[in-house]
Amino acid sequence: MKALITGVQGFTGRYLAAELSQAGYEVHGLAQSPSGRAIPGVHAVHAGDLADLAALTHIMETVRPDIVVHLAAIAFVAHGDVSAIYSTNLMGSRNVLDALVRAKVTPRAVLIASSANVYGNATGGMLSEATLPAPANDYAVSKLAMEFMANLFQDKLPLIVTRPFNYTGVGQTENFLLPKIVAHVRKKAPVIELGNLDVARDFSDVRTVVQCYRRLLEKPEAIGGTFNVCSGKAFTLQEVLDMVRSISGHDFEVRVNPAFVRANEVKMLLGDRAKLVSMIGPVDDIPLADTLRWMIESPEQ
C-alpha cells in the first residue's frame, strides 16, 4: 500500500510519515523544493509545486497512491501575503484533487487537513462539527473555502476532512506560540514578549494528531465526513506559562508587545471530539505537560 503526503517536509508531514511507515505503508512525499535530506520512513520525495497541475498529475500517475494526505498549506495565521494564503490553501488544494482525477487514480481515502480556525470566535462551550463556521481571518476563510471546494469532488474521490485544533511538538517553528515559549526557556531568557494573553486553546500532541489521521484513513465509514481532531480540553496561556516554569525551573517576565497583538485573535478554541471518537474509538492523549517536557528537554530542537 502506497501513501502520498503533500507537505511531507513540514512539521506534521514528518510525524505522519513515520506513523504511516510504521503501519506498513510505502510512504511517498510531495515537496515544492525537496531538501535532499532523508526523512525517516519516507521512500521518496517528489518535487512538485501546488500551482503546477501538470506536474502534480504526473506525480499521481507515477506514484498511484492508495491513500493521500494533503497537508501542504500556508499554516501560519498571521502570514503576511494574503494572496499566497488563498492561492496555496484554496487553488493549490484544488490542483491536488484535480490531479488525482486527471491521472485516473482513485485512492482508498484522501484526507484533507482543514483547521479549527474556521469556527472563528464562536462561543458557548465546546465546538462541534455542527457549529456554524465564522472565520475571523484570511487563513480561516481560505480553509473554509477549501472545504467547500473539496465538496465538488465528493462524487469523484473518497474524501475525509479534518479540522485540527492547536497541536505542537518537537520541530514546530518558533512563530507558533508554544515553540516560541519553549525556545525562550531553553535559552534561559529573562523576558518573553507575547501578544494576546487573554486566550485559551485546545492543545494536542502532534504524535496523537497523526495517529488520529491514520486511524481515520483506515475507516471506510469516515469517507465523506468532517472531523474535529482535538483533546477536548482548553488551557489558558497563563496555565501554559505556569507549566513551562514548573517543568524547566526557569522563571521569566512576560511582556505584551503591541506588535504581536492581533485584532482578529480568536479568544477560545475548545473542541468537541465526540464524532471522532465514535468513528475511530478512544484516543490515547498525551498530557500537555508531557508534551511540553518533551519539547523543553529534547536535544532535537
Summary of the structure (lengths in Angstrom):
residues: 301
radius of gyration: 18.9
end to end distance: 32.3
largest distance: 57.4
contacts: 993
relative contact order: 0.14
helix: 40%
strand: 19%
